[in-house]
């Protein structure tokens, strides 16, 4: 059955969205993904530069890109202005996740944008179903960045397929054409791909961070809250983040309560973590990346990544 999301995807050549990763998914990446046949997404942090966000949205609107933006619902409950700025520029898609905001859902529903909800466990899945969104991003624990760590992508996708007829996007560990074929065969209509696009030539990741992703091997990520604690970030505690392991996480992961005490007594630790991110000191600062980083081997353009992922059809045909 067609709905707003499936109709949008009929205009695309590859059923792939770049994940809305703040710090990686800026207008260059969103534009390139759209131009390559996918859906380009902007990542919007909890407290974005509104002028920069407006400029990015204006550019994508001017280019007539197929684009959208992803928001943190818990942040929109405090200030809905960033969403309103984006909606003023006619995005194709808005993705909401990390909590539920009635105000944000209402605002998107008043626009022509496709409404997606990102979910990380069964309770969030049921909430998205009840909200009647256009599509649900089923995010597994393999995924990089913030989210829950409760269920793997393929298991979660199978559960979701049984529970709803709302179109599903799979997220977490989808890095290759074979991975895309697997989730399409499993019932998803598209994939939400993050880690592979962090090393796209158009990604906002600094070169040093891209190289660390390229150098990663299996087992080199950790799901942890230590980077958020050290930065005094406003993330709810049930949304940790999957990142590449480094000296800081090796030291503090599993010692979160002790770290919280240390940060309270030593504010300079938070300053150092923030400056480490700015300065590219990635033995301290985090690089959010999923388990799929073990499969990423080179920097490529978004267009080349999409062309490679588009080979998923060959694997689907072979399986038949």
HELIX and SHEET records of a PDB file:
HELIX    1   1 UNK A    4  UNK A    9  1                                   6    
HELIX    2   2 UNK A   27  UNK A   35  1                                   9    
HELIX    3   3 UNK A   50  UNK A   62  1                                  13    
HELIX    4   4 UNK A   73  UNK A   76  1                                   4    
HELIX    5   5 UNK A   81  UNK A   87  1                                   7    
HELIX    6   6 UNK A  102  UNK A  109  1                                   8    
HELIX    7   7 UNK A  122  UNK A  131  1                                  10    
HELIX    8   8 UNK A  153  UNK A  163  1                                  11    
HELIX    9   9 UNK A  177  UNK A  185  1                                   9    
HELIX   10  10 UNK A  195  UNK A  198  1                                   4    
HELIX   11  11 UNK A  207  UNK A  215  1                                   9    
HELIX   12  12 UNK A  226  UNK A  231  1                                   6    
HELIX   13  13 UNK A  247  UNK A  252  1                                   6    
HELIX   14  14 UNK A  256  UNK A  265  1                                  10    
HELIX   15  15 UNK A  268  UNK A  279  1                                  12    
HELIX   16  16 UNK A  291  UNK A  295  5                                   5    
HELIX   17  17 UNK A  302  UNK A  309  1                                   8    
HELIX   18  18 UNK A  312  UNK A  319  1                                   8    
SHEET    1   A 8 UNK A  16  UNK A  18  0                                        
SHEET    2   A 8 UNK A 190  UNK A 193  1                                        
SHEET    3   A 8 UNK A 167  UNK A 171  1                                        
SHEET    4   A 8 UNK A 135  UNK A 139  1                                        
SHEET    5   A 8 UNK A 114  UNK A 119  1                                        
SHEET    6   A 8 UNK A  93  UNK A  97  1                                        
SHEET    7   A 8 UNK A  67  UNK A  72  1                                        
SHEET    8   A 8 UNK A  40  UNK A  43  1                                        
SHEET    1   B 3 UNK A 145  UNK A 147  0                                        
SHEET    2   B 3 UNK A 240  UNK A 244 -1                                        
SHEET    3   B 3 UNK A 221  UNK A 224 -1                                        
END                                                                             
